[in-house]
Amino acid sequence: MDLTEHWRQRLLELKADLALTQAALAAKLEKSPDYVSRLLYEPGKKGRKNLGLQTLRNATKAFELQPDWFDLPLGAAMPSAQGKATGQAHNAAPPSPISRGVAWPFVRVTPHQYNRLSADQRDHIERTILLLIPPDSESARPKRASQ
């Protein structure tokens, strides 16, 4: 894999890890959604744009990533696992915010990993967490929409 493809893969990981829509990623990078879409095109697709150094610098700053984050191996130093990908210990910073302004509650599980689980597995996790919440917290539990 060449360097620009590695950077593209890292950008895809960042988008998935932070549960960002393509529009949210574009806004954070201060680029048009069309441009970001082209950055994410598969190799060989007509109209594809390569990530340039300036865009990498902007992304590194916008997401508060360590300077060499895009050059790290795929899957390394993911922001949600560390609060931010700044080289801090994973418990040194609060969890990264995800879409809709909700804080991601897990330190060692990324939104991308969680979303790969089946609906039954996610339901099992939710039921397990509810068992751990003390009864006096009942009123603080969100009401689940009927399906």
PyRosetta script that sets phi, psi and omega in degrees:
from pyrosetta import init, pose_from_sequence

init()
pose = pose_from_sequence("MDLTEHWRQRLLELKADLALTQAALAAKLEKSPDYVSRLLYEPGKKGRKNLGLQTLRNATKAFELQPDWFDLPLGAAMPSAQGKATGQAHNAAPPSPISRGVAWPFVRVTPHQYNRLSADQRDHIERTILLLIPPDSESARPKRASQ")
pose.set_psi(1, 131.6)
pose.set_omega(1, 179.0)
pose.set_phi(2, -79.2)
pose.set_psi(2, 170.3)
pose.set_omega(2, -173.3)
pose.set_phi(3, -63.2)
pose.set_psi(3, -42.8)
pose.set_omega(3, -178.8)
pose.set_phi(4, -66.1)
pose.set_psi(4, -33.1)
pose.set_omega(4, 176.5)
pose.set_phi(5, -70.1)
pose.set_psi(5, -38.1)
pose.set_omega(5, 176.3)
pose.set_phi(6, -60.6)
pose.set_psi(6, -44.9)
pose.set_omega(6, 179.1)
pose.set_phi(7, -62.6)
pose.set_psi(7, -40.4)
pose.set_omega(7, 178.1)
pose.set_phi(8, -61.3)
pose.set_psi(8, -44.0)
pose.set_omega(8, 178.7)
pose.set_phi(9, -62.2)
pose.set_psi(9, -40.3)
pose.set_omega(9, 178.4)
pose.set_phi(10, -64.9)
pose.set_psi(10, -38.8)
pose.set_omega(10, 177.3)
pose.set_phi(11, -63.8)
pose.set_psi(11, -40.4)
pose.set_omega(11, 175.8)
pose.set_phi(12, -62.2)
pose.set_psi(12, -41.7)
pose.set_omega(12, 177.5)
pose.set_phi(13, -62.0)
pose.set_psi(13, -43.5)
pose.set_omega(13, 179.9)
pose.set_phi(14, -61.0)
pose.set_psi(14, -45.7)
pose.set_omega(14, 179.0)
pose.set_phi(15, -59.3)
pose.set_psi(15, -47.0)
pose.set_omega(15, -179.3)
pose.set_phi(16, -68.7)
pose.set_psi(16, -43.4)
pose.set_omega(16, -176.8)
pose.set_phi(17, -62.1)
pose.set_psi(17, -38.3)
pose.set_omega(17, -179.4)
pose.set_phi(18, -93.7)
pose.set_psi(18, 6.3)
pose.set_omega(18, 178.8)
pose.set_phi(19, 52.8)
pose.set_psi(19, 46.1)
pose.set_omega(19, -179.3)
pose.set_phi(20, -92.2)
pose.set_psi(20, 142.5)
pose.set_omega(20, 168.7)
pose.set_phi(21, -76.7)
pose.set_psi(21, 165.2)
pose.set_omega(21, 178.5)
pose.set_phi(22, -63.6)
pose.set_psi(22, -37.0)
pose.set_omega(22, 178.5)
pose.set_phi(23, -64.9)
pose.set_psi(23, -40.9)
pose.set_omega(23, 178.7)
pose.set_phi(24, -66.3)
pose.set_psi(24, -39.3)
pose.set_omega(24, 176.9)
pose.set_phi(25, -62.8)
pose.set_psi(25, -44.9)
pose.set_omega(25, 179.8)
pose.set_phi(26, -60.6)
pose.set_psi(26, -43.8)
pose.set_omega(26, 179.6)
pose.set_phi(27, -62.0)
pose.set_psi(27, -43.3)
pose.set_omega(27, -179.1)
pose.set_phi(28, -64.9)
pose.set_psi(28, -35.2)
pose.set_omega(28, 179.6)
pose.set_phi(29, -84.2)
pose.set_psi(29, -5.9)
pose.set_omega(29, -176.5)
pose.set_phi(30, 57.3)
pose.set_psi(30, 44.3)
pose.set_omega(30, 177.7)
pose.set_phi(31, -126.6)
pose.set_psi(31, 161.8)
pose.set_omega(31, 177.2)
pose.set_phi(32, -72.9)
pose.set_psi(32, 150.1)
pose.set_omega(32, 176.5)
pose.set_phi(33, -57.4)
pose.set_psi(33, -36.3)
pose.set_omega(33, 178.6)
pose.set_phi(34, -63.3)
pose.set_psi(34, -42.3)
pose.set_omega(34, 180.0)
pose.set_phi(35, -63.8)
pose.set_psi(35, -45.2)
pose.set_omega(35, 179.6)
pose.set_phi(36, -64.2)
pose.set_psi(36, -39.3)
pose.set_omega(36, 176.2)
pose.set_phi(37, -56.3)
pose.set_psi(37, -43.9)
pose.set_omega(37, 180.0)
pose.set_phi(38, -68.2)
pose.set_psi(38, -32.1)
pose.set_omega(38, 175.6)
pose.set_phi(39, -63.2)
pose.set_psi(39, -31.1)
pose.set_omega(39, -175.6)
pose.set_phi(40, -92.4)
pose.set_psi(40, -3.2)
pose.set_omega(40, 177.5)
pose.set_phi(41, -56.3)
pose.set_psi(41, 146.8)
pose.set_omega(41, 174.3)
pose.set_phi(42, -63.4)
pose.set_psi(42, 153.1)
pose.set_omega(42, 176.2)
pose.set_phi(43, -56.2)
pose.set_psi(43, 138.6)
pose.set_omega(43, 177.6)
pose.set_phi(44, 89.4)
pose.set_psi(44, -13.8)
pose.set_omega(44, 180.0)
pose.set_phi(45, -73.8)
pose.set_psi(45, 133.7)
pose.set_omega(45, -178.4)
pose.set_phi(46, -60.5)
pose.set_psi(46, 134.5)
pose.set_omega(46, 179.2)
pose.set_phi(47, 90.9)
pose.set_psi(47, -1.0)
pose.set_omega(47, -178.9)
pose.set_phi(48, -63.4)
pose.set_psi(48, 140.9)
pose.set_omega(48, 174.9)
pose.set_phi(49, -111.8)
pose.set_psi(49, 142.4)
pose.set_omega(49, 175.0)
pose.set_phi(50, -90.3)
pose.set_psi(50, 146.6)
pose.set_omega(50, 174.7)
pose.set_phi(51, -68.9)
pose.set_psi(51, 125.0)
pose.set_omega(51, 176.7)
pose.set_phi(52, -94.3)
pose.set_psi(52, 169.0)
pose.set_omega(52, -178.5)
pose.set_phi(53, -62.7)
pose.set_psi(53, -37.4)
pose.set_omega(53, -179.6)
pose.set_phi(54, -66.1)
pose.set_psi(54, -40.9)
pose.set_omega(54, 178.3)
pose.set_phi(55, -65.1)
pose.set_psi(55, -39.1)
pose.set_omega(55, 176.9)
pose.set_phi(56, -63.0)
pose.set_psi(56, -43.5)
pose.set_omega(56, 178.0)
pose.set_phi(57, -61.3)
pose.set_psi(57, -43.8)
pose.set_omega(57, 179.4)
pose.set_phi(58, -62.4)
pose.set_psi(58, -42.5)
pose.set_omega(58, 179.5)
pose.set_phi(59, -65.6)
pose.set_psi(59, -42.3)
pose.set_omega(59, 179.3)
pose.set_phi(60, -59.6)
pose.set_psi(60, -42.3)
pose.set_omega(60, 179.5)
pose.set_phi(61, -72.1)
pose.set_psi(61, -46.0)
pose.set_omega(61, -176.8)
pose.set_phi(62, -60.8)
pose.set_psi(62, -37.1)
pose.set_omega(62, -177.7)
pose.set_phi(63, -100.5)
pose.set_psi(63, 6.2)
pose.set_omega(63, 179.6)
pose.set_phi(64, 53.8)
pose.set_psi(64, 48.6)
pose.set_omega(64, 179.8)
pose.set_phi(65, -90.7)
pose.set_psi(65, 156.7)
pose.set_omega(65, 174.6)
pose.set_phi(66, -64.8)
pose.set_psi(66, 150.2)
pose.set_omega(66, -171.7)
pose.set_phi(67, -54.4)
pose.set_psi(67, -33.9)
pose.set_omega(67, -177.9)
pose.set_phi(68, -98.6)
pose.set_psi(68, 17.4)
pose.set_omega(68, -173.0)
pose.set_phi(69, -55.2)
pose.set_psi(69, -43.4)
pose.set_omega(69, -177.6)
pose.set_phi(70, -68.4)
pose.set_psi(70, -19.2)
pose.set_omega(70, 178.9)
pose.set_phi(71, -91.7)
pose.set_psi(71, -8.9)
pose.set_omega(71, 178.8)
pose.set_phi(72, -69.4)
pose.set_psi(72, 159.7)
pose.set_omega(72, 178.2)
pose.set_phi(73, -59.4)
pose.set_psi(73, 152.7)
pose.set_omega(73, 177.6)
pose.set_phi(74, -54.2)
pose.set_psi(74, 134.7)
pose.set_omega(74, 178.7)
pose.set_phi(75, 87.2)
pose.set_psi(75, -6.4)
pose.set_omega(75, -175.6)
pose.set_phi(76, -85.6)
pose.set_psi(76, 143.4)
pose.set_omega(76, 172.6)
pose.set_phi(77, 51.1)
pose.set_psi(77, 49.1)
pose.set_omega(77, -179.1)
pose.set_phi(78, -69.4)
pose.set_psi(78, 136.5)
pose.set_omega(78, -174.8)
pose.set_phi(79, -56.4)
pose.set_psi(79, -41.1)
pose.set_omega(79, -177.0)
pose.set_phi(80, -68.0)
pose.set_psi(80, -25.9)
pose.set_omega(80, 179.9)
pose.set_phi(81, -78.8)
pose.set_psi(81, -16.5)
pose.set_omega(81, -175.5)
pose.set_phi(82, -122.4)
pose.set_psi(82, 8.8)
pose.set_omega(82, -172.9)
pose.set_phi(83, 80.6)
pose.set_psi(83, -51.7)
pose.set_omega(83, 170.8)
pose.set_phi(84, -150.8)
pose.set_psi(84, 156.8)
pose.set_omega(84, 178.9)
pose.set_phi(85, -88.2)
pose.set_psi(85, 67.8)
pose.set_omega(85, -178.1)
pose.set_phi(86, -113.2)
pose.set_psi(86, 10.0)
pose.set_omega(86, -178.4)
pose.set_phi(87, 86.3)
pose.set_psi(87, 0.2)
pose.set_omega(87, 177.5)
pose.set_phi(88, -73.2)
pose.set_psi(88, 158.0)
pose.set_omega(88, 173.6)
pose.set_phi(89, -61.4)
pose.set_psi(89, 149.5)
pose.set_omega(89, -173.9)
pose.set_phi(90, -62.9)
pose.set_psi(90, -18.2)
pose.set_omega(90, 179.6)
pose.set_phi(91, -102.9)
pose.set_psi(91, 7.8)
pose.set_omega(91, -177.6)
pose.set_phi(92, -84.3)
pose.set_psi(92, -18.1)
pose.set_omega(92, -178.1)
pose.set_phi(93, -128.4)
pose.set_psi(93, 155.5)
pose.set_omega(93, 177.7)
pose.set_phi(94, -68.8)
pose.set_psi(94, 159.4)
pose.set_omega(94, 179.4)
pose.set_phi(95, -58.9)
pose.set_psi(95, 149.8)
pose.set_omega(95, 179.0)
pose.set_phi(96, -69.6)
pose.set_psi(96, 144.9)
pose.set_omega(96, 174.9)
pose.set_phi(97, -71.3)
pose.set_psi(97, 149.3)
pose.set_omega(97, 175.7)
pose.set_phi(98, -119.3)
pose.set_psi(98, -173.2)
pose.set_omega(98, -175.3)
pose.set_phi(99, -53.1)
pose.set_psi(99, 152.2)
pose.set_omega(99, -179.2)
pose.set_phi(100, 66.9)
pose.set_psi(100, 16.7)
pose.set_omega(100, 175.3)
pose.set_phi(101, 72.1)
pose.set_psi(101, 14.9)
pose.set_omega(101, -179.5)
pose.set_phi(102, -91.2)
pose.set_psi(102, 134.7)
pose.set_omega(102, 178.0)
pose.set_phi(103, -75.6)
pose.set_psi(103, 133.0)
pose.set_omega(103, 177.1)
pose.set_phi(104, -69.5)
pose.set_psi(104, 125.6)
pose.set_omega(104, -170.9)
pose.set_phi(105, -81.1)
pose.set_psi(105, -12.1)
pose.set_omega(105, -174.2)
pose.set_phi(106, -105.5)
pose.set_psi(106, 143.9)
pose.set_omega(106, 179.4)
pose.set_phi(107, -92.9)
pose.set_psi(107, -40.9)
pose.set_omega(107, -173.8)
pose.set_phi(108, -101.3)
pose.set_psi(108, -2.4)
pose.set_omega(108, 178.7)
pose.set_phi(109, -117.0)
pose.set_psi(109, 124.1)
pose.set_omega(109, 179.6)
pose.set_phi(110, -84.2)
pose.set_psi(110, 158.1)
pose.set_omega(110, 175.1)
pose.set_phi(111, -57.2)
pose.set_psi(111, -37.5)
pose.set_omega(111, 179.6)
pose.set_phi(112, -61.9)
pose.set_psi(112, -44.6)
pose.set_omega(112, 178.8)
pose.set_phi(113, -63.6)
pose.set_psi(113, -44.9)
pose.set_omega(113, -179.2)
pose.set_phi(114, -61.8)
pose.set_psi(114, -43.7)
pose.set_omega(114, -177.9)
pose.set_phi(115, -68.2)
pose.set_psi(115, -17.8)
pose.set_omega(115, 176.5)
pose.set_phi(116, -79.0)
pose.set_psi(116, -13.4)
pose.set_omega(116, 178.4)
pose.set_phi(117, -71.6)
pose.set_psi(117, 155.3)
pose.set_omega(117, 175.5)
pose.set_phi(118, -71.4)
pose.set_psi(118, 164.2)
pose.set_omega(118, 178.0)
pose.set_phi(119, -60.1)
pose.set_psi(119, -38.6)
pose.set_omega(119, 178.3)
pose.set_phi(120, -64.1)
pose.set_psi(120, -41.1)
pose.set_omega(120, 179.4)
pose.set_phi(121, -65.9)
pose.set_psi(121, -42.2)
pose.set_omega(121, 177.9)
pose.set_phi(122, -64.3)
pose.set_psi(122, -40.2)
pose.set_omega(122, 177.7)
pose.set_phi(123, -62.5)
pose.set_psi(123, -41.2)
pose.set_omega(123, 178.4)
pose.set_phi(124, -61.0)
pose.set_psi(124, -43.7)
pose.set_omega(124, 178.7)
pose.set_phi(125, -61.9)
pose.set_psi(125, -45.4)
pose.set_omega(125, -179.5)
pose.set_phi(126, -62.1)
pose.set_psi(126, -44.1)
pose.set_omega(126, 179.0)
pose.set_phi(127, -63.9)
pose.set_psi(127, -38.0)
pose.set_omega(127, 178.4)
pose.set_phi(128, -64.2)
pose.set_psi(128, -43.9)
pose.set_omega(128, 178.6)
pose.set_phi(129, -62.6)
pose.set_psi(129, -42.4)
pose.set_omega(129, 179.4)
pose.set_phi(130, -61.1)
pose.set_psi(130, -32.8)
pose.set_omega(130, 177.3)
pose.set_phi(131, -66.8)
pose.set_psi(131, -27.0)
pose.set_omega(131, -177.9)
pose.set_phi(132, -85.5)
pose.set_psi(132, -13.7)
pose.set_omega(132, -179.6)
pose.set_phi(133, -80.2)
pose.set_psi(133, 125.9)
pose.set_omega(133, -179.5)
pose.set_phi(134, -59.2)
pose.set_psi(134, 148.4)
pose.set_omega(134, -178.2)
pose.set_phi(135, -56.5)
pose.set_psi(135, -32.4)
pose.set_omega(135, -178.8)
pose.set_phi(136, -69.5)
pose.set_psi(136, -7.7)
pose.set_omega(136, 177.1)
pose.set_phi(137, -92.4)
pose.set_psi(137, 4.9)
pose.set_omega(137, -176.2)
pose.set_phi(138, -53.0)
pose.set_psi(138, -43.6)
pose.set_omega(138, -176.9)
pose.set_phi(139, -69.7)
pose.set_psi(139, -19.9)
pose.set_omega(139, -179.6)
pose.set_phi(140, -84.1)
pose.set_psi(140, -11.3)
pose.set_omega(140, -179.4)
pose.set_phi(141, -71.4)
pose.set_psi(141, 136.5)
pose.set_omega(141, 176.9)
pose.set_phi(142, -69.5)
pose.set_psi(142, 145.0)
pose.set_omega(142, 176.6)
pose.set_phi(143, -77.7)
pose.set_psi(143, 134.0)
pose.set_omega(143, -178.8)
pose.set_phi(144, -86.3)
pose.set_psi(144, 133.3)
pose.set_omega(144, 179.2)
pose.set_phi(145, -67.8)
pose.set_psi(145, 139.5)
pose.set_omega(145, 178.5)
pose.set_phi(146, -71.8)
pose.set_psi(146, 143.0)
pose.set_omega(146, -174.8)
pose.set_phi(147, -111.7)
pose.dump_pdb("model.pdb")
